[in-house]
Amino acid sequence: MKEDKVDCYKCKFYYVTWDRNFPKGCRAFQFKGRTMPSLEVKRASGQECLRYIPK
């Protein structure tokens, strides 16, 4: 079974911040970081992002 990867660039909640230290953000989870938000969600919960909504 093929597992679909979440592409933050195609997500409604993804945005680019003005903060040089934390350039990638997620409005759904209200955080910003250095890596893609979907990777942070996977690392923290062990699951793919459940809030992903295509643009």
KOLDRENLUM-900865 format. One record per atom (N, C-alpha, C, O, CB): residue number from 1; residue in three letters; x, y, z; atom name. Coordinates in nm, 4 decimals. Glycine has a CB too. Layout:
<atoms>
<atom i="NUM" aa="ALA" x="X" y="Y" z="Z" at="CA"/>
...
</atoms>
This chain:
<atoms>
<atom i="1" aa="MET" x="0.0839" y="-0.1177" z="0.0000" at="N"/>
<atom i="1" aa="MET" x="0.0000" y="0.0000" z="0.0000" at="CA"/>
<atom i="1" aa="MET" x="0.0884" y="0.1239" z="0.0000" at="C"/>
<atom i="1" aa="MET" x="0.1793" y="0.1349" z="0.0823" at="O"/>
<atom i="1" aa="MET" x="-0.0954" y="-0.0002" z="0.1212" at="CB"/>
<atom i="2" aa="LYS" x="0.0633" y="0.2161" z="-0.0898" at="N"/>
<atom i="2" aa="LYS" x="0.1429" y="0.3378" z="-0.1004" at="CA"/>
<atom i="2" aa="LYS" x="0.0935" y="0.4428" z="-0.0013" at="C"/>
<atom i="2" aa="LYS" x="-0.0258" y="0.4718" z="0.0069" at="O"/>
<atom i="2" aa="LYS" x="0.1381" y="0.3931" z="-0.2438" at="CB"/>
<atom i="3" aa="GLU" x="0.1871" y="0.4983" z="0.0727" at="N"/>
<atom i="3" aa="GLU" x="0.1521" y="0.6009" z="0.1715" at="CA"/>
<atom i="3" aa="GLU" x="0.1766" y="0.7381" z="0.1097" at="C"/>
<atom i="3" aa="GLU" x="0.2870" y="0.7662" z="0.0629" at="O"/>
<atom i="3" aa="GLU" x="0.2351" y="0.5834" z="0.3037" at="CB"/>
<atom i="4" aa="ASP" x="0.0747" y="0.8237" z="0.1090" at="N"/>
<atom i="4" aa="ASP" x="0.0893" y="0.9579" z="0.0530" at="CA"/>
<atom i="4" aa="ASP" x="0.1587" y="1.0482" z="0.1535" at="C"/>
<atom i="4" aa="ASP" x="0.1236" y="1.0515" z="0.2715" at="O"/>
<atom i="4" aa="ASP" x="-0.0481" y="1.0166" z="0.0136" at="CB"/>
<atom i="5" aa="LYS" x="0.2570" y="1.1206" z="0.1049" at="N"/>
<atom i="5" aa="LYS" x="0.3281" y="1.2164" z="0.1887" at="CA"/>
<atom i="5" aa="LYS" x="0.2553" y="1.3500" z="0.1837" at="C"/>
<atom i="5" aa="LYS" x="0.2020" y="1.3886" z="0.0797" at="O"/>
<atom i="5" aa="LYS" x="0.4759" y="1.2321" z="0.1429" at="CB"/>
<atom i="6" aa="VAL" x="0.2534" y="1.4190" z="0.2943" at="N"/>
<atom i="6" aa="VAL" x="0.1905" y="1.5501" z="0.3022" at="CA"/>
<atom i="6" aa="VAL" x="0.2871" y="1.6531" z="0.2448" at="C"/>
<atom i="6" aa="VAL" x="0.4032" y="1.6592" z="0.2853" at="O"/>
<atom i="6" aa="VAL" x="0.1512" y="1.5854" z="0.4492" at="CB"/>
<atom i="7" aa="ASP" x="0.2394" y="1.7335" z="0.1513" at="N"/>
<atom i="7" aa="ASP" x="0.3202" y="1.8390" z="0.0903" at="CA"/>
<atom i="7" aa="ASP" x="0.2707" y="1.9730" z="0.1433" at="C"/>
<atom i="7" aa="ASP" x="0.1673" y="2.0234" z="0.0996" at="O"/>
<atom i="7" aa="ASP" x="0.3126" y="1.8338" z="-0.0666" at="CB"/>
<atom i="8" aa="CYS" x="0.3445" y="2.0303" z="0.2370" at="N"/>
<atom i="8" aa="CYS" x="0.3035" y="2.1555" z="0.3002" at="CA"/>
<atom i="8" aa="CYS" x="0.2862" y="2.2688" z="0.1999" at="C"/>
<atom i="8" aa="CYS" x="0.2016" y="2.3562" z="0.2189" at="O"/>
<atom i="8" aa="CYS" x="0.4045" y="2.1957" z="0.4048" at="CB"/>
<atom i="9" aa="TYR" x="0.3657" y="2.2679" z="0.0936" at="N"/>
<atom i="9" aa="TYR" x="0.3547" y="2.3742" z="-0.0063" at="CA"/>
<atom i="9" aa="TYR" x="0.2164" y="2.3764" z="-0.0710" at="C"/>
<atom i="9" aa="TYR" x="0.1735" y="2.4802" z="-0.1216" at="O"/>
<atom i="9" aa="TYR" x="0.4620" y="2.3571" z="-0.1135" at="CB"/>
<atom i="10" aa="LYS" x="0.1475" y="2.2650" z="-0.0700" at="N"/>
<atom i="10" aa="LYS" x="0.0150" y="2.2565" z="-0.1307" at="CA"/>
<atom i="10" aa="LYS" x="-0.0971" y="2.2652" z="-0.0270" at="C"/>
<atom i="10" aa="LYS" x="-0.2142" y="2.2482" z="-0.0610" at="O"/>
<atom i="10" aa="LYS" x="0.0023" y="2.1273" z="-0.2089" at="CB"/>
<atom i="11" aa="CYS" x="-0.0624" y="2.2913" z="0.0976" at="N"/>
<atom i="11" aa="CYS" x="-0.1611" y="2.2966" z="0.2058" at="CA"/>
<atom i="11" aa="CYS" x="-0.2132" y="2.4388" z="0.2277" at="C"/>
<atom i="11" aa="CYS" x="-0.1389" y="2.5363" z="0.2169" at="O"/>
<atom i="11" aa="CYS" x="-0.1000" y="2.2429" z="0.3355" at="CB"/>
<atom i="12" aa="LYS" x="-0.3393" y="2.4476" z="0.2581" at="N"/>
<atom i="12" aa="LYS" x="-0.4057" y="2.5746" z="0.2841" at="CA"/>
<atom i="12" aa="LYS" x="-0.3462" y="2.6464" z="0.4061" at="C"/>
<atom i="12" aa="LYS" x="-0.3480" y="2.7694" z="0.4108" at="O"/>
<atom i="12" aa="LYS" x="-0.5550" y="2.5517" z="0.3047" at="CB"/>
<atom i="13" aa="PHE" x="-0.2943" y="2.5737" z="0.5031" at="N"/>
<atom i="13" aa="PHE" x="-0.2472" y="2.6316" z="0.6281" at="CA"/>
<atom i="13" aa="PHE" x="-0.0993" y="2.6707" z="0.6293" at="C"/>
<atom i="13" aa="PHE" x="-0.0538" y="2.7357" z="0.7235" at="O"/>
<atom i="13" aa="PHE" x="-0.2723" y="2.5360" z="0.7377" at="CB"/>
<atom i="14" aa="TYR" x="-0.0243" y="2.6322" z="0.5269" at="N"/>
<atom i="14" aa="TYR" x="0.1189" y="2.6626" z="0.5223" at="CA"/>
<atom i="14" aa="TYR" x="0.1415" y="2.8092" z="0.4867" at="C"/>
<atom i="14" aa="TYR" x="0.0706" y="2.8647" z="0.4028" at="O"/>
<atom i="14" aa="TYR" x="0.1904" y="2.5715" z="0.4208" at="CB"/>
<atom i="15" aa="TYR" x="0.2396" y="2.8714" z="0.5500" at="N"/>
<atom i="15" aa="TYR" x="0.2779" y="3.0074" z="0.5142" at="CA"/>
<atom i="15" aa="TYR" x="0.4259" y="3.0294" z="0.5411" at="C"/>
<atom i="15" aa="TYR" x="0.4875" y="2.9583" z="0.6206" at="O"/>
<atom i="15" aa="TYR" x="0.1936" y="3.1098" z="0.5918" at="CB"/>
<atom i="16" aa="VAL" x="0.4818" y="3.1291" z="0.4734" at="N"/>
<atom i="16" aa="VAL" x="0.6211" y="3.1666" z="0.4914" at="CA"/>
<atom i="16" aa="VAL" x="0.6233" y="3.2855" z="0.5863" at="C"/>
<atom i="16" aa="VAL" x="0.5520" y="3.3836" z="0.5651" at="O"/>
<atom i="16" aa="VAL" x="0.6907" y="3.2004" z="0.3543" at="CB"/>
<atom i="17" aa="THR" x="0.7046" y="3.2770" z="0.6902" at="N"/>
<atom i="17" aa="THR" x="0.7100" y="3.3833" z="0.7905" at="CA"/>
<atom i="17" aa="THR" x="0.8194" y="3.4835" z="0.7561" at="C"/>
<atom i="17" aa="THR" x="0.9006" y="3.4599" z="0.6666" at="O"/>
<atom i="17" aa="THR" x="0.7338" y="3.3245" z="0.9307" at="CB"/>
<atom i="18" aa="TRP" x="0.8208" y="3.5940" z="0.8270" at="N"/>
<atom i="18" aa="TRP" x="0.9258" y="3.6949" z="0.8123" at="CA"/>
<atom i="18" aa="TRP" x="1.0412" y="3.6666" z="0.9063" at="C"/>
<atom i="18" aa="TRP" x="1.1435" y="3.7347" z="0.8992" at="O"/>
<atom i="18" aa="TRP" x="0.8701" y="3.8350" z="0.8382" at="CB"/>
<atom i="19" aa="ASP" x="1.0286" y="3.5700" z="0.9928" at="N"/>
<atom i="19" aa="ASP" x="1.1313" y="3.5363" z="1.0910" at="CA"/>
<atom i="19" aa="ASP" x="1.2404" y="3.4523" z="1.0247" at="C"/>
<atom i="19" aa="ASP" x="1.2138" y="3.3412" z="0.9788" at="O"/>
<atom i="19" aa="ASP" x="1.0696" y="3.4605" z="1.2115" at="CB"/>
<atom i="20" aa="ARG" x="1.3625" y="3.5047" z="1.0195" at="N"/>
<atom i="20" aa="ARG" x="1.4726" y="3.4321" z="0.9547" at="CA"/>
<atom i="20" aa="ARG" x="1.5050" y="3.3009" z="1.0250" at="C"/>
<atom i="20" aa="ARG" x="1.5445" y="3.2040" z="0.9601" at="O"/>
<atom i="20" aa="ARG" x="1.5969" y="3.5193" z="0.9504" at="CB"/>
<atom i="21" aa="ASN" x="1.4891" y="3.2967" z="1.1549" at="N"/>
<atom i="21" aa="ASN" x="1.5214" y="3.1764" z="1.2307" at="CA"/>
<atom i="21" aa="ASN" x="1.4141" y="3.0684" z="1.2174" at="C"/>
<atom i="21" aa="ASN" x="1.4436" y="2.9497" z="1.2312" at="O"/>
<atom i="21" aa="ASN" x="1.5408" y="3.2113" z="1.3765" at="CB"/>
<atom i="22" aa="PHE" x="1.2920" y="3.1083" z="1.1912" at="N"/>
<atom i="22" aa="PHE" x="1.1800" y="3.0142" z="1.1799" at="CA"/>
<atom i="22" aa="PHE" x="1.0977" y="3.0516" z="1.0563" at="C"/>
<atom i="22" aa="PHE" x="0.9917" y="3.1127" z="1.0700" at="O"/>
<atom i="22" aa="PHE" x="1.0906" y="3.0157" z="1.3099" at="CB"/>
<atom i="23" aa="PRO" x="1.1439" y="3.0166" z="0.9368" at="N"/>
<atom i="23" aa="PRO" x="1.0806" y="3.0641" z="0.8131" at="CA"/>
<atom i="23" aa="PRO" x="0.9544" y="2.9914" z="0.7658" at="C"/>
<atom i="23" aa="PRO" x="0.8860" y="3.0409" z="0.6762" at="O"/>
<atom i="23" aa="PRO" x="1.1784" y="3.0569" z="0.7068" at="CB"/>
<atom i="24" aa="LYS" x="0.9223" y="2.8765" z="0.8230" at="N"/>
<atom i="24" aa="LYS" x="0.8072" y="2.7988" z="0.7762" at="CA"/>
<atom i="24" aa="LYS" x="0.7028" y="2.7897" z="0.8864" at="C"/>
<atom i="24" aa="LYS" x="0.7356" y="2.7594" z="1.0011" at="O"/>
<atom i="24" aa="LYS" x="0.8507" y="2.6571" z="0.7312" at="CB"/>
<atom i="25" aa="GLY" x="0.5767" y="2.8160" z="0.8518" at="N"/>
<atom i="25" aa="GLY" x="0.4730" y="2.8157" z="0.9533" at="CA"/>
<atom i="25" aa="GLY" x="0.3499" y="2.7367" z="0.9152" at="C"/>
<atom i="25" aa="GLY" x="0.3262" y="2.7065" z="0.7982" at="O"/>
<atom i="25" aa="GLY" x="0.4338" y="2.9540" z="0.9841" at="CB"/>
<atom i="26" aa="CYS" x="0.2718" y="2.7038" z="1.0173" at="N"/>
<atom i="26" aa="CYS" x="0.1455" y="2.6313" z="0.9994" at="CA"/>
<atom i="26" aa="CYS" x="0.0367" y="2.7034" z="1.0781" at="C"/>
<atom i="26" aa="CYS" x="0.0443" y="2.7145" z="1.2005" at="O"/>
<atom i="26" aa="CYS" x="0.1583" y="2.4819" z="1.0458" at="CB"/>
<atom i="27" aa="ARG" x="-0.0636" y="2.7520" z="1.0076" at="N"/>
<atom i="27" aa="ARG" x="-0.1732" y="2.8225" z="1.0748" at="CA"/>
<atom i="27" aa="ARG" x="-0.2662" y="2.7265" z="1.1489" at="C"/>
<atom i="27" aa="ARG" x="-0.3296" y="2.7661" z="1.2468" at="O"/>
<atom i="27" aa="ARG" x="-0.2532" y="2.9037" z="0.9734" at="CB"/>
<atom i="28" aa="ALA" x="-0.2752" y="2.6040" z="1.1051" at="N"/>
<atom i="28" aa="ALA" x="-0.3636" y="2.5062" z="1.1698" at="CA"/>
<atom i="28" aa="ALA" x="-0.3152" y="2.4742" z="1.3108" at="C"/>
<atom i="28" aa="ALA" x="-0.3952" y="2.4663" z="1.4040" at="O"/>
<atom i="28" aa="ALA" x="-0.3718" y="2.3771" z="1.0863" at="CB"/>
<atom i="29" aa="PHE" x="-0.1843" y="2.4559" z="1.3263" at="N"/>
<atom i="29" aa="PHE" x="-0.1284" y="2.4218" z="1.4569" at="CA"/>
<atom i="29" aa="PHE" x="-0.0665" y="2.5416" z="1.5270" at="C"/>
<atom i="29" aa="PHE" x="-0.0188" y="2.5297" z="1.6399" at="O"/>
<atom i="29" aa="PHE" x="-0.0249" y="2.3134" z="1.4419" at="CB"/>
<atom i="30" aa="GLN" x="-0.0668" y="2.6569" z="1.4613" at="N"/>
<atom i="30" aa="GLN" x="-0.0175" y="2.7831" z="1.5160" at="CA"/>
<atom i="30" aa="GLN" x="0.1249" y="2.7724" z="1.5677" at="C"/>
<atom i="30" aa="GLN" x="0.1528" y="2.8037" z="1.6834" at="O"/>
<atom i="30" aa="GLN" x="-0.1080" y="2.8300" z="1.6269" at="CB"/>
<atom i="31" aa="PHE" x="0.2153" y="2.7275" z="1.4800" at="N"/>
<atom i="31" aa="PHE" x="0.3567" y="2.7276" z="1.5138" at="CA"/>
<atom i="31" aa="PHE" x="0.4385" y="2.7545" z="1.3891" at="C"/>
<atom i="31" aa="PHE" x="0.3895" y="2.7420" z="1.2769" at="O"/>
<atom i="31" aa="PHE" x="0.3981" y="2.5943" z="1.5784" at="CB"/>
<atom i="32" aa="LYS" x="0.5637" y="2.7914" z="1.4104" at="N"/>
<atom i="32" aa="LYS" x="0.6573" y="2.8104" z="1.3007" at="CA"/>
<atom i="32" aa="LYS" x="0.7887" y="2.7448" z="1.3382" at="C"/>
<atom i="32" aa="LYS" x="0.8204" y="2.7300" z="1.4562" at="O"/>
<atom i="32" aa="LYS" x="0.6772" y="2.9610" z="1.2684" at="CB"/>
<atom i="33" aa="GLY" x="0.8659" y="2.7051" z="1.2361" at="N"/>
<atom i="33" aa="GLY" x="0.9893" y="2.6344" z="1.2633" at="CA"/>
<atom i="33" aa="GLY" x="1.0854" y="2.6419" z="1.1471" at="C"/>
<atom i="33" aa="GLY" x="1.0602" y="2.7093" z="1.0472" at="O"/>
<atom i="33" aa="GLY" x="0.9607" y="2.4914" z="1.2966" at="CB"/>
<atom i="34" aa="ARG" x="1.1957" y="2.5717" z="1.1619" at="N"/>
<atom i="34" aa="ARG" x="1.2989" y="2.5706" z="1.0579" at="CA"/>
<atom i="34" aa="ARG" x="1.2729" y="2.4644" z="0.9522" at="C"/>
<atom i="34" aa="ARG" x="1.3165" y="2.4785" z="0.8379" at="O"/>
<atom i="34" aa="ARG" x="1.4352" y="2.5481" z="1.1201" at="CB"/>
<atom i="35" aa="THR" x="1.2026" y="2.3587" z="0.9892" at="N"/>
<atom i="35" aa="THR" x="1.1726" y="2.2513" z="0.8948" at="CA"/>
<atom i="35" aa="THR" x="1.0255" y="2.2588" z="0.8551" at="C"/>
<atom i="35" aa="THR" x="0.9487" y="2.3371" z="0.9110" at="O"/>
<atom i="35" aa="THR" x="1.2061" y="2.1123" z="0.9561" at="CB"/>
<atom i="36" aa="MET" x="0.9882" y="2.1776" z="0.7592" at="N"/>
<atom i="36" aa="MET" x="0.8491" y="2.1760" z="0.7146" at="CA"/>
<atom i="36" aa="MET" x="0.7581" y="2.1356" z="0.8301" at="C"/>
<atom i="36" aa="MET" x="0.7907" y="2.0440" z="0.9056" at="O"/>
<atom i="36" aa="MET" x="0.8308" y="2.0797" z="0.5949" at="CB"/>
<atom i="37" aa="PRO" x="0.6450" y="2.2030" z="0.8443" at="N"/>
<atom i="37" aa="PRO" x="0.5529" y="2.1704" z="0.9533" at="CA"/>
<atom i="37" aa="PRO" x="0.5098" y="2.0240" z="0.9542" at="C"/>
<atom i="37" aa="PRO" x="0.4931" y="1.9667" z="1.0618" at="O"/>
<atom i="37" aa="PRO" x="0.4312" y="2.2578" z="0.9443" at="CB"/>
<atom i="38" aa="SER" x="0.4915" y="1.9625" z="0.8390" at="N"/>
<atom i="38" aa="SER" x="0.4496" y="1.8220" z="0.8355" at="CA"/>
<atom i="38" aa="SER" x="0.5547" y="1.7311" z="0.8983" at="C"/>
<atom i="38" aa="SER" x="0.5202" y="1.6298" z="0.9591" at="O"/>
<atom i="38" aa="SER" x="0.4221" y="1.7780" z="0.6913" at="CB"/>
<atom i="39" aa="LEU" x="0.6819" y="1.7659" z="0.8846" at="N"/>
<atom i="39" aa="LEU" x="0.7880" y="1.6865" z="0.9473" at="CA"/>
<atom i="39" aa="LEU" x="0.7866" y="1.7018" z="1.0992" at="C"/>
<atom i="39" aa="LEU" x="0.8104" y="1.6057" z="1.1723" at="O"/>
<atom i="39" aa="LEU" x="0.9249" y="1.7275" z="0.8919" at="CB"/>
<atom i="40" aa="GLU" x="0.7588" y="1.8219" z="1.1455" at="N"/>
<atom i="40" aa="GLU" x="0.7490" y="1.8450" z="1.2901" at="CA"/>
<atom i="40" aa="GLU" x="0.6315" y="1.7683" z="1.3500" at="C"/>
<atom i="40" aa="GLU" x="0.6429" y="1.7107" z="1.4582" at="O"/>
<atom i="40" aa="GLU" x="0.7344" y="1.9952" z="1.3198" at="CB"/>
<atom i="41" aa="VAL" x="0.5183" y="1.7678" z="1.2789" at="N"/>
<atom i="41" aa="VAL" x="0.4003" y="1.6945" z="1.3262" at="CA"/>
<atom i="41" aa="VAL" x="0.4304" y="1.5453" z="1.3306" at="C"/>
<atom i="41" aa="VAL" x="0.3952" y="1.4776" z="1.4271" at="O"/>
<atom i="41" aa="VAL" x="0.2778" y="1.7221" z="1.2353" at="CB"/>
<atom i="42" aa="LYS" x="0.4954" y="1.4938" z="1.2263" at="N"/>
<atom i="42" aa="LYS" x="0.5309" y="1.3511" z="1.2205" at="CA"/>
<atom i="42" aa="LYS" x="0.6264" y="1.3146" z="1.3340" at="C"/>
<atom i="42" aa="LYS" x="0.6117" y="1.2101" z="1.3973" at="O"/>
<atom i="42" aa="LYS" x="0.5951" y="1.3164" z="1.0839" at="CB"/>
<atom i="43" aa="ARG" x="0.7236" y="1.4012" z="1.3591" at="N"/>
<atom i="43" aa="ARG" x="0.8210" y="1.3760" z="1.4659" at="CA"/>
<atom i="43" aa="ARG" x="0.7541" y="1.3784" z="1.6042" at="C"/>
<atom i="43" aa="ARG" x="0.7872" y="1.2970" z="1.6904" at="O"/>
<atom i="43" aa="ARG" x="0.9343" y="1.4805" z="1.4604" at="CB"/>
<atom i="44" aa="ALA" x="0.6617" y="1.4700" z="1.6248" at="N"/>
<atom i="44" aa="ALA" x="0.5976" y="1.4836" z="1.7564" at="CA"/>
<atom i="44" aa="ALA" x="0.4913" y="1.3768" z="1.7825" at="C"/>
<atom i="44" aa="ALA" x="0.4814" y="1.3245" z="1.8936" at="O"/>
<atom i="44" aa="ALA" x="0.5347" y="1.6207" z="1.7688" at="CB"/>
<atom i="45" aa="SER" x="0.4117" y="1.3445" z="1.6796" at="N"/>
<atom i="45" aa="SER" x="0.2993" y="1.2537" z="1.7028" at="CA"/>
<atom i="45" aa="SER" x="0.3195" y="1.1131" z="1.6455" at="C"/>
<atom i="45" aa="SER" x="0.2546" y="1.0178" z="1.6888" at="O"/>
<atom i="45" aa="SER" x="0.1751" y="1.3129" z="1.6441" at="CB"/>
<atom i="46" aa="GLY" x="0.4096" y="1.1010" z="1.5484" at="N"/>
<atom i="46" aa="GLY" x="0.4288" y="0.9718" z="1.4848" at="CA"/>
<atom i="46" aa="GLY" x="0.3300" y="0.9456" z="1.3731" at="C"/>
<atom i="46" aa="GLY" x="0.3324" y="0.8381" z="1.3133" at="O"/>
<atom i="46" aa="GLY" x="0.4188" y="0.8633" z="1.5864" at="CB"/>
<atom i="47" aa="GLN" x="0.2423" y="1.0418" z="1.3430" at="N"/>
<atom i="47" aa="GLN" x="0.1420" y="1.0287" z="1.2376" at="CA"/>
<atom i="47" aa="GLN" x="0.1624" y="1.1378" z="1.1340" at="C"/>
<atom i="47" aa="GLN" x="0.2241" y="1.2409" z="1.1607" at="O"/>
<atom i="47" aa="GLN" x="-0.0009" y="1.0353" z="1.2958" at="CB"/>
<atom i="48" aa="GLU" x="0.1088" y="1.1125" z="1.0145" at="N"/>
<atom i="48" aa="GLU" x="0.1070" y="1.2180" z="0.9135" at="CA"/>
<atom i="48" aa="GLU" x="0.0126" y="1.3285" z="0.9612" at="C"/>
<atom i="48" aa="GLU" x="-0.0744" y="1.3045" z="1.0450" at="O"/>
<atom i="48" aa="GLU" x="0.0626" y="1.1621" z="0.7734" at="CB"/>
<atom i="49" aa="CYS" x="0.0301" y="1.4480" z="0.9082" at="N"/>
<atom i="49" aa="CYS" x="-0.0529" y="1.5621" z="0.9479" at="CA"/>
<atom i="49" aa="CYS" x="-0.2003" y="1.5351" z="0.9169" at="C"/>
<atom i="49" aa="CYS" x="-0.2351" y="1.5020" z="0.8035" at="O"/>
<atom i="49" aa="CYS" x="-0.0059" y="1.6906" z="0.8760" at="CB"/>
<atom i="50" aa="LEU" x="-0.2847" y="1.5488" z="1.0155" at="N"/>
<atom i="50" aa="LEU" x="-0.4277" y="1.5236" z="0.9988" at="CA"/>
<atom i="50" aa="LEU" x="-0.5053" y="1.6491" z="0.9612" at="C"/>
<atom i="50" aa="LEU" x="-0.6244" y="1.6413" z="0.9311" at="O"/>
<atom i="50" aa="LEU" x="-0.4846" y="1.4651" z="1.1256" at="CB"/>
<atom i="51" aa="ARG" x="-0.4400" y="1.7634" z="0.9627" at="N"/>
<atom i="51" aa="ARG" x="-0.5069" y="1.8899" z="0.9299" at="CA"/>
<atom i="51" aa="ARG" x="-0.4793" y="1.9354" z="0.7866" at="C"/>
<atom i="51" aa="ARG" x="-0.5172" y="2.0465" z="0.7494" at="O"/>
<atom i="51" aa="ARG" x="-0.4629" y="1.9982" z="1.0268" at="CB"/>
<atom i="52" aa="TYR" x="-0.4155" y="1.8535" z="0.7074" at="N"/>
<atom i="52" aa="TYR" x="-0.3811" y="1.8891" z="0.5710" at="CA"/>
<atom i="52" aa="TYR" x="-0.5071" y="1.9088" z="0.4879" at="C"/>
<atom i="52" aa="TYR" x="-0.5931" y="1.8211" z="0.4805" at="O"/>
<atom i="52" aa="TYR" x="-0.2919" y="1.7820" z="0.5085" at="CB"/>
<atom i="53" aa="ILE" x="-0.5161" y="2.0267" z="0.4250" at="N"/>
<atom i="53" aa="ILE" x="-0.6256" y="2.0569" z="0.3333" at="CA"/>
<atom i="53" aa="ILE" x="-0.5625" y="2.1185" z="0.2084" at="C"/>
<atom i="53" aa="ILE" x="-0.4942" y="2.2204" z="0.2185" at="O"/>
<atom i="53" aa="ILE" x="-0.7329" y="2.1543" z="0.3992" at="CB"/>
<atom i="54" aa="PRO" x="-0.5838" y="2.0587" z="0.0907" at="N"/>
<atom i="54" aa="PRO" x="-0.5245" y="2.1147" z="-0.0311" at="CA"/>
<atom i="54" aa="PRO" x="-0.5770" y="2.2551" z="-0.0586" at="C"/>
<atom i="54" aa="PRO" x="-0.6912" y="2.2877" z="-0.0263" at="O"/>
<atom i="54" aa="PRO" x="-0.5532" y="2.0240" z="-0.1510" at="CB"/>
<atom i="55" aa="LYS" x="-0.4919" y="2.3372" z="-0.1186" at="N"/>
<atom i="55" aa="LYS" x="-0.5324" y="2.4757" z="-0.1544" at="CA"/>
<atom i="55" aa="LYS" x="-0.6382" y="2.4747" z="-0.2603" at="C"/>
<atom i="55" aa="LYS" x="-0.6841" y="2.5808" z="-0.3026" at="O"/>
<atom i="55" aa="LYS" x="-0.4126" y="2.5577" z="-0.2031" at="CB"/>
</atoms>
